[in-house]
Amino acid sequence: MAAKRLQIPPHKCVYIGDLVEDIQSAVRAGAISIGITWDSSLCKQPEAELARGVCKNWDEVLKAIESTVSSNRS
């Protein structure tokens, strides 16, 4: 809904979440999913494979976003 309101294609949006449902929602919306986990529990979920990456802190999230942006420019 946010992408639509901002008139941005969903595939150019990044969705960051700490729940399996966040990853699933991002994938269903066509957005790039990045998971963040505070206790590594998200890493153990099969849905984690749907995310561009699962990060353990905000620095890793920023690196994942930077990597996504640079790979989309190529």
Residue pairs with C-beta under 8 A, 6 or more apart in sequence:
2 13
3 9
3 10
3 12
3 13
3 29
3 31
9 30
10 29
10 30
10 31
11 30
11 31
11 32
12 72
13 29
13 31
13 32
14 31
14 32
14 33
14 34
14 65
14 68
15 22
15 25
15 26
15 29
15 31
15 32
15 33
15 34
16 22
16 34
16 35
16 36
16 61
17 23
17 25
17 26
17 33
17 34
17 35
17 36
18 35
18 36
18 37
18 38
18 42
19 42
20 42
20 45
20 47
20 48
22 33
22 35
23 33
23 35
23 47
23 48
23 50
23 51
24 47
24 50
26 32
26 33
26 51
27 33
27 50
32 52
32 68
33 50
33 51
33 52
34 51
34 52
34 53
34 54
34 55
34 61
34 64
34 65
34 68
35 42
35 48
35 51
35 53
35 54
35 55
36 42
36 54
36 55
36 56
36 57
36 58
36 60
36 61
37 43
37 54
37 55
37 56
38 56
40 56
42 48
42 54
43 54
48 54
52 64
52 68
53 60
53 64
53 67
55 61
55 63
55 64
